Amino acid sequence: MHILQLAGFRFLLECPIDLSALIVFSPIAASDSSPAFGLLQGLPWYKTVPSLHLWDPSLIDVVLISSPFGMLGLPFLTCNAKFNAKIFVTEVAARIGQLLMEDLVSMHAEFVQCYGADVRPHFPEWMKWEELGKLSPLLKQVILGEGGEELGGWMPLYSAADIKECMQKIQPLKYGEETFFNGSIMLKAYSSGLDIGSCNWTIHDPRWSISYLSSSLFMSACWKGFDYMSLLGNDLVLFSDLSLLSSIDITSTESQGIRDINMTGDSDFSPFNASTCSADTKDKGHRLLLETDESSDETEKTKFICSCIIDSLQGGGSVLIPMGRIETVVLLLEQIYESLESFNIKVPIFMISSTAEEMLAYLNIVPECLSEHRQQKLFSGEALFHHIEFKKAKRLLVFPSLYTSDFLAAWQEPCVVFASHWNLRLGPVVTLLRRWHADANSLLILERGIDIELALLPYTPLAMKVLQCSILSGIMMHKVQPLLEILQPKLVLFPEDLRTQLQAQVNDSPPSYLYYTENVPLRVPSSSKNYDAVLETDLVVQLRPRKLTQQNLAIARLGGGIRLREGKYFLSTSKVQLGSSNEKLLHWGSVEPARLLVSLQERGLVGNMQWNEEAGSDTVSIRIRDPNNAIIETNARRTTIGCEDENVANLIYETFSSACDGI
């Protein structure tokens, strides 16, 4: 989350929930025979991102959302009576985000139904200081933050009615569609390639053009890739703090039964120099950005995951896959099905989520968000995704809950289950983990990014195998330099955490790099001190430019109005017509004092010239004594004339008219 102040307006960039904080709650009620392991017992509360609760909602003017997960915290804002900002998000991300929020509310309601609501819903027992003091240092850190200021960021979950109200306040956009805020700031969303509907934003006002880069993928197996060419030439590139998570090196570790498979990454990076970027370099940059290493790495990793799944199934165990990003689910589902067919293993694949059916159906009606490969399937009459075929063959079974009669009738083991979860604390995952945690043949597949030991603590002793794998979630580090060489921004903003990596190859950081730190304001120097304006046609035909003799320049007098529309200044005609013959000229240029004195004497004005030390070393005064007193002070910046006699004033004006250009 970022707060950007531009042209007097405040932009909130992203409004997620800190889902990792849910890990402090126990998914098992206190009345259960299982121990609590020091986790919080009670109905889960939800933590907004740090410091958002400290902001007065009335001070936020615009909210920009770049992904479905980036809008999970919006209902906390929109239900506040002080909040009156405009919210912009792509149509597809808005719909997927709505389904995610509805699924979260459904799982939360299921928790309440099973274990009951809090006796004190507005101030639960665990929020008392004496109770917080009993917690472990790790849990205190998650709940309170460094100085205890994050305790105010915990809130009870919003309701289905709050979600509906939130969606009514959203202005959905298509990729590349222009929209304007306050008539002065133009906003556009372009595909980021990370997930369906995810985007990067361009923000244009009369003086700034900004690219806000969220987590992005250049090539995606399912969705449109990163549309970086639409960001070309903007003044400033702001890298979000989530954009460069894929800068890790290859590692593979195994401890306590947990296998950790990381994606391939390259941390070799050196800052760019736009002035040395040739066409050859740009061509190489395009090839590097679009090379297939990302997709090939993902394919290899998916194949390895499937081999682990086959091993578990052949051993009589089941496989549990908590659902995360949609692309990950779709790709794993297709690869798992192919692997099962290849090994002739006949086990069902279950997908359990209150919104899974609707989400899978939605993927087939948004072809504009799909990759070129998927779009070609559409034109050839093929199914966009294989899950349609799997469902028809009854190999994929989708259910909203574990507790329906249809699900109980279809259930069999071993099986593969995709299930909703929020850090293993809510949803069907909790029930299935309690069922299989002691089975050494079963397998749990998790994404990296959570504290795995704390997440699995309520399910110990744990005998089932755990495979933890990273999912490609951002621009790989070695691709940042060629990207910036193509975009050629004037300024680049990076998270402070990346300073060491970015400076590793050079002694001094280039002046075009700035680094921002959490909760520390950063003032960015303006890229331009001037404003560009558009002359309307009616005004253009009235101009009478005059070429100056002292400079290679033509100027004209202009009378009209200035107005701001669609992010641009426009100069329009005035009712008062300029350029009449009896109108006095406006003069342009400077006059050499000695030459000016001679011209005055030629017109009968007698005086002398002296340097004015008090006014400045470059200021010269010409004092006229005859026929009447007058004074002229001139320097490189301005000329001041003081005269009481009208005839003398006219003679001085004629002198300047002959010495200066006029319009």
LOTORLO-356211 format. One line per field, with one value per residue (C-alpha): residue number from 1; residue in three letters; x, y, z. Coordinates in steps of 0.25 Angstrom, whole numbers. Layout:
REM LOTORLO-356211
num <- [NUM|...]
residuo <- [ALA|...]
X <- [X|...]
Y <- [Y|...]
Z <- [Z|...]
//
This chain:
REM LOTORLO-356211
num <- [1|2|3|4|5|6|7|8|9|10|11|12|13|14|15|16|17|18|19|20|21|22|23|24|25|26|27|28|29|30|31|32|33|34|35|36|37|38|39|40|41|42|43|44|45|46|47|48|49|50|51|52|53|54|55|56|57|58|59|60|61|62|63|64|65|66|67|68|69|70|71|72|73|74|75|76|77|78|79|80|81|82|83|84|85|86|87|88|89|90|91|92|93|94|95|96|97|98|99|100|101|102|103|104|105|106|107|108|109|110|111|112|113|114|115|116|117|118|119|120|121|122|123|124|125|126|127|128|129|130|131|132|133|134|135|136|137|138|139|140|141|142|143|144|145|146|147|148|149|150|151|152|153|154|155|156|157|158|159|160|161|162|163|164|165|166|167|168|169|170|171|172|173|174|175|176|177|178|179|180|181|182|183|184|185|186|187|188|189|190|191|192|193|194|195|196|197|198|199|200|201|202|203|204|205|206|207|208|209|210|211|212|213|214|215|216|217|218|219|220|221|222|223|224|225|226|227|228|229|230|231|232|233|234|235|236|237|238|239|240|241|242|243|244|245|246|247|248|249|250|251|252|253|254|255|256|257|258|259|260|261|262|263|264|265|266|267|268|269|270|271|272|273|274|275|276|277|278|279|280|281|282|283|284|285|286|287|288|289|290|291|292|293|294|295|296|297|298|299|300|301|302|303|304|305|306|307|308|309|310|311|312|313|314|315|316|317|318|319|320|321|322|323|324|325|326|327|328|329|330|331|332|333|334|335|336|337|338|339|340|341|342|343|344|345|346|347|348|349|350|351|352|353|354|355|356|357|358|359|360|361|362|363|364|365|366|367|368|369|370|371|372|373|374|375|376|377|378|379|380|381|382|383|384|385|386|387|388|389|390|391|392|393|394|395|396|397|398|399|400|401|402|403|404|405|406|407|408|409|410|411|412|413|414|415|416|417|418|419|420|421|422|423|424|425|426|427|428|429|430|431|432|433|434|435|436|437|438|439|440|441|442|443|444|445|446|447|448|449|450|451|452|453|454|455|456|457|458|459|460|461|462|463|464|465|466|467|468|469|470|471|472|473|474|475|476|477|478|479|480|481|482|483|484|485|486|487|488|489|490|491|492|493|494|495|496|497|498|499|500|501|502|503|504|505|506|507|508|509|510|511|512|513|514|515|516|517|518|519|520|521|522|523|524|525|526|527|528|529|530|531|532|533|534|535|536|537|538|539|540|541|542|543|544|545|546|547|548|549|550|551|552|553|554|555|556|557|558|559|560|561|562|563|564|565|566|567|568|569|570|571|572|573|574|575|576|577|578|579|580|581|582|583|584|585|586|587|588|589|590|591|592|593|594|595|596|597|598|599|600|601|602|603|604|605|606|607|608|609|610|611|612|613|614|615|616|617|618|619|620|621|622|623|624|625|626|627|628|629|630|631|632|633|634|635|636|637|638|639|640|641|642|643|644|645|646|647|648|649|650|651|652|653|654|655|656|657|658|659|660|661|662|663]
residuo <- [MET|HIS|ILE|LEU|GLN|LEU|ALA|GLY|PHE|ARG|PHE|LEU|LEU|GLU|CYS|PRO|ILE|ASP|LEU|SER|ALA|LEU|ILE|VAL|PHE|SER|PRO|ILE|ALA|ALA|SER|ASP|SER|SER|PRO|ALA|PHE|GLY|LEU|LEU|GLN|GLY|LEU|PRO|TRP|TYR|LYS|THR|VAL|PRO|SER|LEU|HIS|LEU|TRP|ASP|PRO|SER|LEU|ILE|ASP|VAL|VAL|LEU|ILE|SER|SER|PRO|PHE|GLY|MET|LEU|GLY|LEU|PRO|PHE|LEU|THR|CYS|ASN|ALA|LYS|PHE|ASN|ALA|LYS|ILE|PHE|VAL|THR|GLU|VAL|ALA|ALA|ARG|ILE|GLY|GLN|LEU|LEU|MET|GLU|ASP|LEU|VAL|SER|MET|HIS|ALA|GLU|PHE|VAL|GLN|CYS|TYR|GLY|ALA|ASP|VAL|ARG|PRO|HIS|PHE|PRO|GLU|TRP|MET|LYS|TRP|GLU|GLU|LEU|GLY|LYS|LEU|SER|PRO|LEU|LEU|LYS|GLN|VAL|ILE|LEU|GLY|GLU|GLY|GLY|GLU|GLU|LEU|GLY|GLY|TRP|MET|PRO|LEU|TYR|SER|ALA|ALA|ASP|ILE|LYS|GLU|CYS|MET|GLN|LYS|ILE|GLN|PRO|LEU|LYS|TYR|GLY|GLU|GLU|THR|PHE|PHE|ASN|GLY|SER|ILE|MET|LEU|LYS|ALA|TYR|SER|SER|GLY|LEU|ASP|ILE|GLY|SER|CYS|ASN|TRP|THR|ILE|HIS|ASP|PRO|ARG|TRP|SER|ILE|SER|TYR|LEU|SER|SER|SER|LEU|PHE|MET|SER|ALA|CYS|TRP|LYS|GLY|PHE|ASP|TYR|MET|SER|LEU|LEU|GLY|ASN|ASP|LEU|VAL|LEU|PHE|SER|ASP|LEU|SER|LEU|LEU|SER|SER|ILE|ASP|ILE|THR|SER|THR|GLU|SER|GLN|GLY|ILE|ARG|ASP|ILE|ASN|MET|THR|GLY|ASP|SER|ASP|PHE|SER|PRO|PHE|ASN|ALA|SER|THR|CYS|SER|ALA|ASP|THR|LYS|ASP|LYS|GLY|HIS|ARG|LEU|LEU|LEU|GLU|THR|ASP|GLU|SER|SER|ASP|GLU|THR|GLU|LYS|THR|LYS|PHE|ILE|CYS|SER|CYS|ILE|ILE|ASP|SER|LEU|GLN|GLY|GLY|GLY|SER|VAL|LEU|ILE|PRO|MET|GLY|ARG|ILE|GLU|THR|VAL|VAL|LEU|LEU|LEU|GLU|GLN|ILE|TYR|GLU|SER|LEU|GLU|SER|PHE|ASN|ILE|LYS|VAL|PRO|ILE|PHE|MET|ILE|SER|SER|THR|ALA|GLU|GLU|MET|LEU|ALA|TYR|LEU|ASN|ILE|VAL|PRO|GLU|CYS|LEU|SER|GLU|HIS|ARG|GLN|GLN|LYS|LEU|PHE|SER|GLY|GLU|ALA|LEU|PHE|HIS|HIS|ILE|GLU|PHE|LYS|LYS|ALA|LYS|ARG|LEU|LEU|VAL|PHE|PRO|SER|LEU|TYR|THR|SER|ASP|PHE|LEU|ALA|ALA|TRP|GLN|GLU|PRO|CYS|VAL|VAL|PHE|ALA|SER|HIS|TRP|ASN|LEU|ARG|LEU|GLY|PRO|VAL|VAL|THR|LEU|LEU|ARG|ARG|TRP|HIS|ALA|ASP|ALA|ASN|SER|LEU|LEU|ILE|LEU|GLU|ARG|GLY|ILE|ASP|ILE|GLU|LEU|ALA|LEU|LEU|PRO|TYR|THR|PRO|LEU|ALA|MET|LYS|VAL|LEU|GLN|CYS|SER|ILE|LEU|SER|GLY|ILE|MET|MET|HIS|LYS|VAL|GLN|PRO|LEU|LEU|GLU|ILE|LEU|GLN|PRO|LYS|LEU|VAL|LEU|PHE|PRO|GLU|ASP|LEU|ARG|THR|GLN|LEU|GLN|ALA|GLN|VAL|ASN|ASP|SER|PRO|PRO|SER|TYR|LEU|TYR|TYR|THR|GLU|ASN|VAL|PRO|LEU|ARG|VAL|PRO|SER|SER|SER|LYS|ASN|TYR|ASP|ALA|VAL|LEU|GLU|THR|ASP|LEU|VAL|VAL|GLN|LEU|ARG|PRO|ARG|LYS|LEU|THR|GLN|GLN|ASN|LEU|ALA|ILE|ALA|ARG|LEU|GLY|GLY|GLY|ILE|ARG|LEU|ARG|GLU|GLY|LYS|TYR|PHE|LEU|SER|THR|SER|LYS|VAL|GLN|LEU|GLY|SER|SER|ASN|GLU|LYS|LEU|LEU|HIS|TRP|GLY|SER|VAL|GLU|PRO|ALA|ARG|LEU|LEU|VAL|SER|LEU|GLN|GLU|ARG|GLY|LEU|VAL|GLY|ASN|MET|GLN|TRP|ASN|GLU|GLU|ALA|GLY|SER|ASP|THR|VAL|SER|ILE|ARG|ILE|ARG|ASP|PRO|ASN|ASN|ALA|ILE|ILE|GLU|THR|ASN|ALA|ARG|ARG|THR|THR|ILE|GLY|CYS|GLU|ASP|GLU|ASN|VAL|ALA|ASN|LEU|ILE|TYR|GLU|THR|PHE|SER|SER|ALA|CYS|ASP|GLY|ILE]
X <- [0|5|0|3|0|-1|-6|-13|-20|-16|-16|-17|-10|-16|-25|-22|-23|-11|-15|-2|-7|-18|-7|-8|-22|-25|-34|-39|-48|-44|-54|-47|-38|-26|-16|-17|-2|-2|-10|-22|-35|-47|-54|-43|-41|-35|-23|-22|-8|1|-3|-16|-24|-17|-21|-34|-42|-47|-33|-33|-37|-35|-32|-25|-26|-17|-21|-33|-25|-22|-37|-40|-39|-48|-61|-54|-52|-65|-74|-67|-76|-64|-59|-63|-52|-53|-49|-43|-41|-42|-55|-49|-41|-54|-62|-51|-49|-63|-64|-51|-58|-71|-63|-56|-69|-75|-63|-64|-79|-76|-66|-77|-87|-78|-71|-81|-79|-71|-78|-71|-71|-66|-55|-51|-44|-31|-29|-28|-14|-13|-16|-7|4|3|6|19|28|26|10|12|20|9|-2|5|16|28|23|9|3|-3|-13|-23|-22|-30|-45|-56|-59|-69|-82|-89|-96|-83|-78|-90|-88|-74|-76|-86|-75|-65|-63|-59|-50|-45|-30|-26|-39|-37|-43|-41|-42|-46|-44|-29|-23|-24|-23|-21|-20|-11|-9|2|1|1|-13|-27|-31|-18|-12|-2|-6|-2|-5|-4|-6|-1|12|15|13|15|15|11|17|10|15|16|19|24|18|7|1|-13|-14|-10|5|11|8|20|21|8|17|28|33|26|34|34|33|29|32|23|29|23|29|42|39|45|59|63|74|71|70|64|63|57|55|45|38|36|41|44|45|48|47|59|64|76|80|91|87|93|86|83|87|77|86|94|82|83|73|82|81|66|64|73|64|51|57|62|48|40|49|42|50|39|29|39|43|28|26|37|33|19|24|31|19|11|22|20|5|6|15|6|-7|1|4|-11|-10|-18|-13|-18|-15|-20|-25|-17|-15|-25|-14|-7|-20|-23|-9|-8|-22|-19|-5|-10|-21|-11|-2|-13|-17|-3|-1|-16|-19|-34|-36|-46|-41|-50|-51|-57|-61|-74|-70|-62|-73|-76|-61|-58|-70|-65|-52|-59|-66|-54|-46|-40|-32|-26|-13|-11|-11|-24|-30|-27|-34|-46|-46|-44|-56|-48|-50|-42|-39|-38|-46|-59|-55|-51|-65|-72|-65|-68|-53|-54|-65|-68|-75|-78|-76|-72|-85|-95|-101|-96|-82|-83|-89|-78|-66|-56|-41|-30|-33|-28|-34|-33|-39|-41|-32|-27|-13|-19|-28|-42|-49|-50|-35|-36|-45|-37|-23|-29|-33|-20|-9|-5|-5|10|5|-3|3|0|5|7|12|24|22|16|22|21|24|14|3|4|6|-9|-8|4|9|9|12|8|18|18|23|25|28|29|20|25|20|28|38|51|62|71|60|58|70|66|52|56|65|53|44|54|48|54|52|51|46|50|47|59|60|66|76|88|84|83|96|104|110|114|120|110|95|91|83|71|69|61|58|45|44|31|24|35|30|38|38|40|46|37|41|36|34|26|12|8|-5|-13|-18|-32|-34|-42|-31|-20|-25|-26|-11|-2|12|24|38|48|61|69|66|61|47|33|23|9|-1|-11|-24|-33|-37|-30|-37|-34|-40|-37|-23|-19|-19|-27|-26|-39|-43|-47|-59|-48|-41|-26|-17|-25|-17|-18|-14|0|11|16|31|41|56|67|74|88|88|98|90|78|84|88|74|68|77|73|59|63|64|76|81|93|95|100|102|92|100|89|79|90|103|96|86|88|80|78|73|66|67|62|51|45|50|49|57|59|65|69|76|76|63|54|53|46|42|37|32|21|21|12|20|33|27|23|37|42|32|36|51|48|39|51|61|52|43|28|15]
Y <- [0|14|28|37|52|58|72|74|60|48|34|21|10|-3|-7|-21|-29|-34|-49|-54|-48|-58|-68|-64|-70|-84|-91|-100|-96|-96|-107|-116|-127|-122|-112|-97|-96|-82|-77|-67|-74|-67|-62|-57|-42|-36|-27|-16|-12|-4|10|10|11|24|31|40|33|47|51|40|45|33|18|10|-5|-14|-28|-36|-38|-23|-20|-29|-17|-8|-11|-6|8|9|6|18|30|39|32|39|35|30|15|10|-4|-13|-20|-34|-31|-25|-37|-47|-38|-38|-54|-54|-45|-53|-66|-60|-56|-70|-77|-67|-69|-84|-82|-75|-86|-96|-89|-78|-63|-55|-50|-37|-35|-20|-23|-38|-43|-45|-30|-27|-23|-34|-45|-39|-39|-55|-57|-61|-50|-55|-54|-40|-35|-39|-33|-20|-17|-10|0|-5|4|-7|-12|-2|-8|-20|-20|-30|-35|-28|-34|-38|-24|-17|-24|-20|-5|-6|-11|0|10|4|10|-2|0|-8|-9|3|11|26|32|45|50|64|67|68|55|44|29|17|2|-8|-23|-27|-42|-46|-51|-49|-35|-30|-17|-6|8|21|34|47|61|74|73|58|45|33|18|10|-4|-15|-29|-33|-44|-42|-55|-63|-77|-72|-57|-45|-42|-30|-18|-11|-3|5|11|16|30|33|42|34|19|14|0|-5|-13|-26|-25|-31|-43|-52|-48|-60|-70|-85|-92|-105|-109|-120|-120|-126|-133|-119|-118|-104|-102|-88|-83|-80|-65|-57|-46|-40|-26|-13|1|6|18|23|32|20|12|9|3|-9|-10|-8|-20|-28|-23|-27|-41|-43|-38|-48|-60|-72|-75|-71|-80|-92|-91|-91|-103|-111|-107|-112|-125|-127|-124|-134|-145|-143|-144|-157|-163|-159|-165|-177|-179|-178|-164|-152|-138|-125|-112|-99|-90|-77|-69|-74|-76|-86|-93|-94|-99|-109|-114|-117|-123|-132|-137|-140|-147|-156|-160|-163|-172|-178|-173|-172|-163|-151|-137|-128|-113|-108|-93|-85|-77|-88|-91|-76|-73|-85|-80|-66|-70|-74|-60|-51|-55|-41|-44|-57|-60|-61|-76|-77|-67|-76|-87|-78|-75|-90|-94|-101|-100|-89|-97|-112|-111|-111|-124|-130|-126|-132|-145|-144|-144|-131|-129|-115|-113|-100|-107|-120|-121|-123|-136|-136|-135|-146|-155|-153|-153|-164|-166|-165|-152|-138|-126|-111|-104|-90|-85|-73|-77|-90|-84|-83|-91|-106|-107|-107|-120|-127|-124|-130|-142|-145|-138|-152|-159|-160|-163|-151|-138|-123|-113|-99|-86|-79|-66|-71|-75|-90|-95|-86|-89|-104|-102|-106|-119|-125|-135|-135|-147|-143|-138|-123|-117|-102|-96|-82|-77|-67|-54|-42|-37|-45|-36|-38|-32|-19|-13|-16|-12|2|3|2|11|22|29|41|36|22|19|6|1|4|-11|-13|-2|-12|-20|-9|-2|-15|-13|2|11|22|21|29|42|36|26|29|20|20|15|11|22|32|43|45|58|55|67|71|67|80|94|98|94|90|96|93|105|104|106|118|125|120|128|141|141|150|146|155|151|157|164|160|145|134|135|139|144|149|155|146|149|138|128|116|104|90|78|63|65|77|92|98|113|118|131|143|153|164|165|168|175|188|199|209|199|201|191|181|181|169|169|177|190|194|206|214|212|216|229|233|230|238|250|249|252|264|257|262|253|245|230|224|211|208|201|200|193|183|183|181|192|205|218|228|242|251|266|273|277|270|260|245|233|220|208|196|182|168|165|177|192|202|216|228|240|251|258|252|258|252|239|238|241|230|221|224|222|208|205|207|199|187|178|180|172]
Z <- [0|-4|-2|-14|-13|-27|-31|-17|-17|-9|-16|-8|-16|-12|0|3|17|24|22|28|42|43|47|61|63|66|55|66|78|92|95|86|92|84|91|87|85|91|79|81|84|78|66|56|54|41|41|31|25|35|37|28|41|45|32|33|21|17|13|2|-11|-21|-19|-29|-29|-37|-34|-27|-14|-14|-11|0|10|3|10|23|16|9|21|28|27|25|12|-1|-10|-25|-26|-39|-43|-55|-58|-57|-44|-38|-41|-36|-24|-20|-21|-12|-2|-2|0|12|18|15|22|34|36|36|47|55|52|57|69|73|73|82|95|94|78|79|89|89|101|94|92|107|110|121|111|101|111|112|97|92|86|72|73|80|68|58|67|72|62|66|76|78|68|59|70|64|50|55|51|51|38|29|24|11|11|13|1|-7|-3|-7|-21|-23|-21|-30|-44|-53|-65|-77|-81|-87|-84|-81|-69|-62|-48|-45|-60|-58|-56|-66|-61|-70|-66|-74|-72|-62|-66|-51|-50|-57|-57|-50|-56|-55|-55|-62|-56|-64|-60|-67|-61|-58|-64|-55|-56|-44|-45|-37|-37|-52|-61|-75|-81|-75|-78|-76|-76|-84|-81|-76|-85|-83|-96|-92|-80|-90|-88|-74|-65|-53|-50|-36|-33|-22|-11|-16|-30|-28|-19|-30|-29|-21|-25|-27|-14|-10|5|13|28|37|25|18|4|-1|-16|-20|-34|-43|-41|-45|-36|-45|-47|-50|-51|-65|-72|-82|-89|-94|-98|-113|-122|-122|-107|-107|-117|-108|-96|-103|-106|-91|-85|-94|-93|-88|-76|-67|-73|-75|-60|-56|-65|-59|-45|-48|-53|-41|-32|-40|-38|-23|-24|-32|-22|-10|-18|-22|-7|-3|2|-2|-7|-1|-9|-2|-13|-16|-29|-40|-50|-41|-38|-53|-57|-46|-49|-64|-61|-50|-59|-70|-60|-54|-68|-72|-60|-61|-47|-45|-33|-32|-32|-23|-22|-10|-9|-8|-20|-28|-38|-41|-42|-52|-61|-61|-67|-80|-82|-82|-94|-95|-82|-87|-94|-109|-108|-100|-110|-121|-115|-115|-130|-133|-124|-114|-99|-93|-80|-79|-66|-74|-80|-66|-61|-72|-70|-55|-52|-46|-35|-30|-17|-9|5|12|18|7|4|-10|-6|5|-6|-16|-5|-7|-3|-8|-15|-19|-12|-16|-4|0|12|19|24|29|39|32|22|17|19|34|34|23|30|43|36|29|37|43|30|25|11|9|4|6|-4|0|-6|0|8|21|34|31|45|52|41|44|59|62|53|61|62|47|39|25|15|12|-1|0|-14|-19|-29|-39|-34|-39|-49|-48|-43|-56|-64|-57|-64|-79|-75|-70|-82|-91|-83|-81|-69|-63|-49|-43|-29|-22|-8|1|4|-11|-9|-6|-18|-28|-23|-23|-37|-36|-26|-26|-28|-41|-38|-45|-34|-21|-10|-1|13|20|28|23|13|1|-7|-22|-30|-41|-55|-61|-57|-69|-73|-87|-93|-105|-114|-119|-134|-132|-125|-134|-146|-138|-135|-142|-139|-140|-142|-132|-137|-126|-125|-134|-128|-132|-122|-122|-112|-107|-100|-96|-85|-79|-74|-70|-77|-78|-72|-81|-81|-93|-97|-103|-110|-102|-106|-106|-119|-119|-129|-132|-139|-127|-117|-110|-113|-102|-103|-102|-101|-93|-97|-95|-86|-94|-107|-99|-94|-108|-114|-103|-106|-121|-116|-108|-94|-87|-75|-70|-67|-54|-47|-36|-25|-15|-25|-30|-38|-51|-50|-57|-55|-66|-60|-69|-65|-77|-82|-69|-59|-61|-57|-64|-56|-65|-62|-68|-62|-63|-67|-58|-63|-54|-61|-57|-71|-82|-93|-87|-85|-100|-104|-95|-100|-115|-111|-106|-118|-127|-118|-115|-122|-119|-121]
//
